[in-house]
Amino acid sequence: MFLLPSNTSLNRKYIKIGITGGIGSGKSQVSHLIRTMGFPVYDADTESKRLCRESASLRMALQDEFGNIYLDNGELNRQKFAEIIFSDKEKRLRANDLIHPAVQNDFLAWTERQGASFVFVESAILLESILKKAVDMVIVVTADKSERITRILLRDKCSRKMAARRINSQMDDDTRIAQADYIIRNNNRDLVIPQVERIVRELTGCCR
């Protein structure tokens, strides 16, 4: 039986669980499965895009820092922005400093509205961001690098070089696993659904 961290109180209104893994690891598949089981999941990537579009203060801060990175329709030019931050570590860190606090505040406000005992947040860079402090437990999704690159190529229609650059810009799996409470291996040889079901059973069982 998994034991909750000592700083987690069973009397709390809800328990917040992070889902993370490198780009192309398949964490969105895990999130989808958890949603189908009836648990709310906050998608940090989707919501950060919304905040970059809708938050006037965040838009202004990003434009002041990175110049003209917005399209005429008000959307962030994701390709241009990715080229900037994935080719320069200092700029990537600066972007994170601007975006992460806005996402964390939005996640906490969203959590209060759910009325659920368990809430989940999916984030590729959960462990590198201040969101880590907002969760009680962490699920890490892993996959072989070759499979991750294939998934990125199919999804983002980018070059293999850019896919590898994105992977290499993030925390490596060994470092993620060292901070994980649960690990899901999302390779062709491992079935994901039974792994997710086992984790949910343990979580709901230990917190009744």
Backbone as numpy.savetxt, mean C-alpha at the origin, in Angstrom:
# Nx Ny Nz CAx CAy CAz Cx Cy Cz
-1.73 -19.98 17.63 -2.57 -18.77 17.63 -1.70 -17.53 17.63
-2.00 -16.62 16.73 -1.24 -15.37 16.67 -1.63 -14.47 17.82
-0.63 -13.82 18.44 -0.88 -12.90 19.54 -0.76 -11.48 19.05
-1.69 -10.65 19.47 -1.63 -9.24 19.12 -0.42 -8.58 19.76
0.15 -7.55 19.11 1.22 -6.80 19.75 0.77 -6.24 21.09
1.69 -6.08 22.01 1.35 -5.67 23.37 0.74 -4.28 23.42
0.99 -3.45 22.38 0.43 -2.11 22.39 -0.94 -2.03 21.75
-1.52 -3.19 21.40 -2.84 -3.22 20.79 -3.88 -3.64 21.81
-4.91 -2.84 21.99 -5.94 -3.11 22.99 -7.15 -3.77 22.34
-7.62 -4.87 22.93 -8.82 -5.54 22.40 -10.08 -4.73 22.66
-9.97 -3.69 23.47 -11.13 -2.85 23.75 -11.27 -1.72 22.73
-10.35 -1.65 21.80 -10.44 -0.60 20.80 -11.63 -0.86 19.89
-12.09 0.22 19.27 -13.24 0.12 18.37 -12.91 -0.75 17.15
-11.67 -0.71 16.71 -11.28 -1.43 15.51 -9.79 -1.74 15.56
-9.38 -2.70 14.76 -7.98 -3.04 14.61 -7.59 -2.77 13.16
-6.50 -2.06 12.96 -6.07 -1.64 11.63 -4.92 -2.55 11.16
-5.10 -3.12 9.98 -4.14 -4.08 9.45 -3.63 -3.60 8.10
-2.33 -3.52 7.96 -1.72 -3.09 6.72 -1.46 -4.25 5.78
-1.69 -4.03 4.50 -1.36 -5.00 3.44 -0.32 -4.34 2.56
0.86 -4.92 2.46 1.91 -4.30 1.67 2.69 -5.33 0.89
3.49 -4.86 -0.01 4.31 -5.70 -0.87 4.80 -4.84 -2.00
5.87 -5.25 -2.64 6.41 -4.45 -3.72 5.48 -4.37 -4.91
5.76 -3.44 -5.80 4.98 -3.30 -7.01 4.97 -4.62 -7.78
3.79 -5.04 -8.21 3.66 -6.28 -8.95 3.59 -7.54 -8.09
3.55 -7.37 -6.79 3.52 -8.55 -5.91 2.14 -9.21 -5.86
1.10 -8.46 -6.21 -0.26 -9.01 -6.18 -1.02 -8.65 -4.92
-0.62 -7.60 -4.25 -1.31 -7.21 -3.01 -2.75 -6.75 -3.28
-2.99 -6.23 -4.48 -4.37 -5.82 -4.81 -5.28 -7.04 -4.92
-4.75 -8.15 -5.37 -5.52 -9.40 -5.41 -5.89 -9.82 -3.99
-4.95 -9.71 -3.08 -5.21 -10.04 -1.68 -6.27 -9.10 -1.11
-6.15 -7.82 -1.41 -7.14 -6.85 -0.93 -8.53 -7.17 -1.45
-8.61 -7.55 -2.72 -9.91 -7.90 -3.30 -10.53 -9.08 -2.57
-9.72 -10.08 -2.27 -10.24 -11.26 -1.56 -10.76 -10.86 -0.18
-10.03 -9.99 0.49 -10.44 -9.56 1.83 -11.74 -8.75 1.76
-11.90 -7.95 0.71 -13.16 -7.22 0.54 -14.32 -8.18 0.34
-14.10 -9.24 -0.44 -15.18 -10.19 -0.70 -15.59 -10.92 0.58
-14.71 -10.93 1.58 -15.03 -11.54 2.87 -15.77 -10.56 3.78
-15.99 -9.35 3.30 -16.81 -8.39 4.04 -16.04 -7.37 4.85
-14.73 -7.28 4.66 -13.93 -6.33 5.42 -13.62 -5.10 4.58
-13.67 -3.91 5.16 -13.33 -2.70 4.40 -11.82 -2.59 4.19
-11.43 -2.19 2.98 -10.02 -2.02 2.64 -9.81 -0.64 2.02
-8.91 0.11 2.58 -8.53 1.43 2.06 -7.36 1.25 1.11
-7.52 1.70 -0.13 -6.47 1.58 -1.14 -5.68 2.89 -1.14
-4.51 2.86 -0.53 -3.72 4.09 -0.37 -3.30 4.69 -1.71
-3.02 3.83 -2.70 -2.59 4.35 -4.01 -3.73 5.08 -4.70
-4.92 4.47 -4.72 -6.08 5.10 -5.34 -6.44 6.40 -4.64
-6.42 6.36 -3.31 -6.81 7.56 -2.55 -5.75 8.65 -2.65
-4.48 8.28 -2.78 -3.46 9.31 -2.95 -3.64 10.03 -4.29
-4.06 9.28 -5.32 -4.34 9.91 -6.61 -5.50 10.90 -6.48
-6.53 10.47 -5.73 -7.67 11.37 -5.53 -7.24 12.63 -4.77
-6.44 12.46 -3.75 -5.99 13.60 -2.97 -5.10 14.53 -3.79
-4.26 13.95 -4.65 -3.41 14.78 -5.52 -4.26 15.60 -6.49
-5.45 15.09 -6.81 -6.35 15.79 -7.72 -7.25 16.78 -6.99
-7.74 16.40 -5.81 -8.79 17.18 -5.16 -8.30 18.12 -4.06
-7.17 17.83 -3.45 -6.67 18.66 -2.35 -5.90 19.85 -2.90
-6.46 21.04 -2.73 -5.82 22.24 -3.27 -4.44 22.47 -2.64
-4.34 22.24 -1.34 -3.06 22.48 -0.67 -1.99 21.49 -1.14
-2.38 20.23 -1.36 -1.42 19.24 -1.83 -1.01 19.52 -3.27
-1.96 19.89 -4.10 -1.65 20.25 -5.49 -0.65 21.38 -5.55
-0.88 22.40 -4.75 0.00 23.56 -4.74 1.41 23.18 -4.29
1.47 22.34 -3.24 2.78 21.93 -2.71 3.55 21.11 -3.75
2.85 20.22 -4.46 3.51 19.40 -5.47 3.99 20.23 -6.65
3.18 21.19 -7.07 3.58 22.04 -8.19 4.73 22.95 -7.80
4.73 23.44 -6.57 5.85 24.28 -6.12 7.15 23.49 -6.10
7.04 22.20 -5.75 8.24 21.37 -5.62 8.72 20.80 -6.95
7.77 20.39 -7.81 8.14 19.65 -9.02 7.78 20.34 -10.33
7.21 21.50 -10.26 6.88 22.23 -11.48 5.56 21.78 -12.09
5.46 21.92 -13.40 4.21 21.64 -14.10 4.03 20.13 -14.30
3.41 19.48 -13.33 3.22 18.02 -13.40 1.73 17.66 -13.49
0.89 18.66 -13.77 -0.54 18.39 -13.91 -0.99 18.58 -15.36
-1.93 17.72 -15.79 -2.50 17.82 -17.12 -3.56 18.91 -17.15
-4.02 19.28 -18.34 -5.02 20.34 -18.47 -6.34 19.99 -17.80
-6.63 18.67 -17.67 -7.90 18.26 -17.04 -7.81 18.19 -15.52
-6.68 18.60 -14.96 -6.53 18.62 -13.51 -5.94 17.36 -12.91
-5.73 16.34 -13.75 -5.14 15.09 -13.27 -3.62 15.23 -13.20
-3.05 14.55 -12.22 -1.59 14.50 -12.13 -1.05 13.72 -13.32
-0.02 14.25 -13.95 0.62 13.55 -15.06 1.47 12.44 -14.45
0.89 11.26 -14.31 1.52 10.17 -13.57 2.82 9.71 -14.23
2.83 9.68 -15.56 4.04 9.23 -16.25 5.19 10.20 -16.00
4.93 11.48 -16.14 5.96 12.48 -15.92 6.42 12.48 -14.47
5.46 12.37 -13.55 5.78 12.37 -12.12 6.62 11.14 -11.77
6.26 9.98 -12.34 7.01 8.74 -12.07 8.44 8.87 -12.58
8.61 9.45 -13.75 9.96 9.62 -14.29 10.82 10.49 -13.39
10.20 11.49 -12.78 10.93 12.39 -11.88 11.35 11.67 -10.61
10.39 11.02 -9.95 10.68 10.49 -8.62 11.41 9.15 -8.64
11.23 8.36 -9.71 11.91 7.06 -9.75 13.34 7.17 -10.27
13.72 8.35 -10.75 15.09 8.55 -11.22 15.92 9.37 -10.24
15.30 9.84 -9.16 16.01 10.68 -8.19 15.48 10.39 -6.79
16.31 9.75 -5.97 15.87 9.32 -4.64 15.45 10.50 -3.77
16.21 11.60 -3.84 15.88 12.77 -3.02 14.52 13.35 -3.39
14.21 13.38 -4.67 12.91 13.89 -5.11 11.80 12.93 -4.70
12.09 11.64 -4.75 11.09 10.65 -4.31 10.78 10.81 -2.83
11.82 11.02 -2.04 11.62 11.22 -0.60 10.83 12.51 -0.34
11.11 13.53 -1.11 10.39 14.80 -0.94 8.91 14.64 -1.31
8.65 13.88 -2.38 7.25 13.63 -2.76 6.54 12.88 -1.65
7.21 11.90 -1.08 6.61 11.13 0.02 6.31 12.03 1.21
7.21 12.96 1.51 7.01 13.88 2.64 5.76 14.73 2.45
5.41 15.01 1.21 4.23 15.82 0.92 2.95 14.99 0.89
3.02 13.81 0.29 1.82 13.01 0.05 1.43 12.14 1.24
2.40 11.54 1.91 2.09 10.57 2.97 1.26 11.13 4.12
1.57 12.31 4.65 0.72 12.83 5.74 -0.73 13.02 5.32
-0.93 13.46 4.08 -2.30 13.65 3.60 -3.03 12.31 3.51
-2.34 11.28 3.06 -2.94 9.95 2.96 -3.23 9.39 4.35
-2.30 9.54 5.27 -2.52 9.02 6.62 -3.75 9.67 7.27
-3.87 10.99 7.16 -5.02 11.67 7.75 -6.32 11.22 7.11
-6.30 11.01 5.79 -7.49 10.56 5.09 -7.86 9.14 5.51
-6.85 8.28 5.67 -7.10 6.90 6.10 -7.71 6.86 7.50
-7.19 7.65 8.42 -7.71 7.65 9.78 -9.15 8.16 9.82
-9.44 9.19 9.01 -10.81 9.69 8.94 -11.74 8.64 8.34
-11.28 7.96 7.29 -12.05 6.87 6.66 -12.31 5.76 7.66
-11.30 5.40 8.45 -11.43 4.32 9.43 -12.55 4.61 10.42
-12.65 5.83 10.86 -13.68 6.22 11.83 -15.08 6.04 11.26
-15.21 6.09 9.94 -16.54 6.00 9.32 -16.98 4.57 9.04
-16.11 3.59 9.20 -16.41 2.22 8.77 -17.32 1.45 9.72
-17.19 1.67 11.01 -17.99 0.92 11.97 -17.69 -0.56 11.95
-16.43 -0.93 11.68 -16.04 -2.33 11.60 -14.99 -2.64 12.65
-14.96 -3.91 13.09 -13.96 -4.32 14.07 -12.56 -4.39 13.47
-12.51 -4.71 12.18 -11.24 -4.80 11.47 -11.29 -3.92 10.23
-10.26 -3.14 10.01 -10.13 -2.39 8.76 -8.73 -2.66 8.21
-8.63 -2.63 6.89 -7.36 -2.91 6.22 -6.96 -1.72 5.37
-5.66 -1.54 5.19 -5.14 -0.52 4.29 -4.09 -1.16 3.40
-4.25 -0.98 2.10 -3.28 -1.51 1.13 -2.34 -0.39 0.70
-1.04 -0.62 0.83 -0.05 0.38 0.42 1.25 -0.31 0.03
1.77 0.03 -1.14 3.03 -0.56 -1.58 4.19 -0.13 -0.70
4.10 1.06 -0.14 5.21 1.58 0.65 4.78 1.82 2.10
3.93 0.97 2.59 3.44 1.10 3.97 4.58 1.18 4.97
5.57 0.29 4.84 6.64 0.20 5.83 7.65 1.34 5.71
7.64 2.03 4.56 8.53 3.17 4.38 7.86 4.49 4.75
6.57 4.45 5.05 5.82 5.68 5.27 5.31 5.78 6.70
4.74 6.93 7.02 4.20 7.13 8.36 2.93 6.31 8.59
2.37 5.72 7.52 1.21 4.85 7.69 1.53 3.65 8.56
2.80 3.26 8.60 3.21 2.12 9.42 2.80 2.34 10.88
2.89 3.59 11.35 2.56 3.90 12.74 1.06 3.85 13.00
0.27 3.85 11.92 -1.18 3.89 12.07 -1.81 2.50 12.10
-1.02 1.45 11.82 -1.58 0.10 11.78 -1.09 -0.73 12.96
-1.87 -1.74 13.31 -1.54 -2.62 14.42 -0.79 -3.87 13.98
-1.04 -4.32 12.75 -0.40 -5.51 12.21 -0.12 -5.32 10.73
0.80 -6.13 10.20 1.21 -6.00 8.80 1.19 -7.36 8.11
0.52 -7.38 6.94 0.56 -8.53 6.04 1.47 -8.15 4.88
2.49 -8.96 4.61 3.39 -8.72 3.49 3.11 -9.74 2.40
2.89 -9.24 1.18 2.66 -10.09 0.01 3.96 -10.12 -0.79
4.45 -11.32 -1.10 5.70 -11.45 -1.85 5.47 -12.22 -3.14
6.38 -12.02 -4.09 6.37 -12.77 -5.35 7.77 -12.71 -5.94
8.10 -13.68 -6.77 9.40 -13.69 -7.43 9.53 -12.45 -8.32
10.74 -11.93 -8.42 10.97 -10.70 -9.18 10.56 -10.86 -10.63
10.83 -12.02 -11.23 10.47 -12.23 -12.64 8.97 -12.14 -12.85
8.20 -12.69 -11.91 6.74 -12.61 -12.01 6.26 -11.18 -11.81
6.90 -10.47 -10.90 6.52 -9.07 -10.67 6.74 -8.23 -11.92
7.87 -8.42 -12.58 8.16 -7.66 -13.80 7.12 -7.96 -14.88
6.78 -9.23 -15.04 5.77 -9.61 -16.04 4.44 -8.93 -15.74
4.03 -8.90 -14.49 2.76 -8.26 -14.11 2.80 -6.76 -14.38
3.92 -6.12 -14.07 4.05 -4.68 -14.30 3.98 -4.36 -15.79
4.66 -5.16 -16.61 4.65 -4.94 -18.06 3.23 -5.04 -18.61
2.47 -6.04 -18.16 1.11 -6.23 -18.64 0.18 -5.12 -18.16
0.38 -4.68 -16.93 -0.53 -3.70 -16.33 -0.24 -2.27 -16.77
1.04 -1.89 -16.75 1.41 -0.49 -16.96 1.93 -0.18 -18.36
2.14 -1.22 -19.18 2.62 -1.03 -20.55 3.92 -0.21 -20.59
4.77 -0.41 -19.61 6.03 0.31 -19.56 7.16 -0.60 -20.04
8.36 -0.07 -20.10 9.50 -0.87 -20.53 9.97 -1.78 -19.40
10.67 -2.85 -19.76 11.24 -3.74 -18.74 12.21 -2.99 -17.85
12.94 -2.06 -18.43 13.90 -1.26 -17.66 13.18 -0.43 -16.61
12.06 0.20 -17.00 11.30 1.00 -16.04 10.68 0.12 -14.97
10.20 -1.06 -15.34 9.63 -1.98 -14.35 10.67 -2.38 -13.31
11.87 -2.71 -13.78 12.94 -3.08 -12.86 13.35 -1.90 -11.99
13.35 -0.71 -12.57 13.71 0.49 -11.80 12.71 0.73 -10.67
11.43 0.52 -10.96 10.41 0.71 -9.93 10.58 -0.30 -8.80
10.86 -1.54 -9.16 11.08 -2.56 -8.13 12.29 -2.21 -7.28
13.37 -1.83 -7.93 14.61 -1.54 -7.21 14.54 -0.28 -6.36
13.57 0.59 -6.67 13.44 1.83 -5.89 12.74 1.59 -4.56
12.13 0.41 -4.41 11.36 0.11 -3.20 12.15 -0.80 -2.27
11.65 -0.92 -1.08 12.24 -1.81 -0.07 12.28 -3.24 -0.61
13.35 -3.98 -0.28 13.45 -5.36 -0.74 12.59 -6.28 0.13
12.25 -7.44 -0.40 11.33 -8.35 0.28 11.88 -8.85 1.62
13.17 -9.10 1.71 13.73 -9.58 2.97 13.49 -8.58 4.09
13.63 -7.30 3.79 13.41 -6.25 4.79 11.93 -6.17 5.16
11.05 -6.32 4.16 9.61 -6.33 4.45 9.24 -7.51 5.35
9.73 -8.68 4.97 9.37 -9.90 5.70 9.81 -9.82 7.16
10.93 -9.17 7.41 11.43 -9.04 8.79 10.47 -8.22 9.66
9.60 -7.43 9.03 8.67 -6.58 9.77 7.23 -7.09 9.69
7.05 -8.28 9.10 5.70 -8.79 8.85 5.15 -9.58 10.04
3.85 -9.46 10.26 3.14 -10.34 11.17 2.63 -11.57 10.43
2.29 -11.39 9.14 1.85 -12.47 8.27 2.50 -12.30 6.91
2.74 -13.40 6.23 3.33 -13.39 4.89 2.44 -14.19 3.95
2.15 -13.62 2.78 1.42 -14.31 1.73 2.35 -14.42 0.52
2.59 -15.64 0.06 3.46 -15.87 -1.08 2.59 -16.02 -2.33
2.72 -15.08 -3.23 1.84 -15.00 -4.40 2.61 -15.37 -5.67
3.03 -16.63 -5.73 3.69 -17.16 -6.91 2.79 -18.22 -7.56
3.16 -18.62 -8.77 2.35 -19.60 -9.49 2.23 -20.92 -8.73
3.19 -21.21 -7.88 3.18 -22.49 -7.16 2.45 -22.41 -5.82
2.00 -21.22 -5.42 1.33 -21.05 -4.13 -0.10 -20.56 -4.34
-1.07 -21.21 -3.72 -2.46 -20.77 -3.80 -2.69 -19.63 -2.81
-3.23 -18.54 -3.31 -3.38 -17.34 -2.48 -4.60 -17.43 -1.58
-5.73 -17.92 -2.10 -6.97 -17.93 -1.33 -6.83 -18.65 0.01
-6.27 -19.86 0.06 -6.13 -20.53 1.36 -5.26 -19.74 2.34
-4.25 -19.04 1.84 -3.40 -18.24 2.72 -4.19 -17.07 3.33
-4.99 -16.42 2.50 -5.80 -15.30 2.99 -6.84 -15.80 3.99
-7.49 -16.90 3.67 -8.52 -17.44 4.57 -7.92 -17.82 5.93
-6.71 -18.39 5.91 -6.06 -18.76 7.18 -5.78 -17.52 8.03
-5.28 -16.48 7.40 -4.95 -15.27 8.14 -6.21 -14.65 8.73
-7.27 -14.57 7.94 -8.52 -13.99 8.43 -9.08 -14.81 9.59
-9.01 -16.14 9.48 -9.47 -16.98 10.59 -8.67 -16.70 11.87
-7.37 -16.58 11.74 -6.54 -16.32 12.92 -6.84 -14.94 13.50
-6.98 -13.96 12.66 -7.26 -12.61 13.13 -8.60 -12.54 13.85
-9.63 -13.05 13.24 -10.96 -12.97 13.84 -11.06 -13.88 15.05
-10.34 -14.99 15.04 -10.37 -15.92 16.17 -9.68 -15.37 17.40
-8.52 -14.71 17.20 -7.77 -14.23 18.36 -8.36 -12.97 18.95
-9.31 -12.34 18.25 -9.82 -11.05 18.71 -11.29 -11.11 19.08
-11.83 -12.30 19.27 -13.24 -12.41 19.68 -13.38 -12.15 21.16
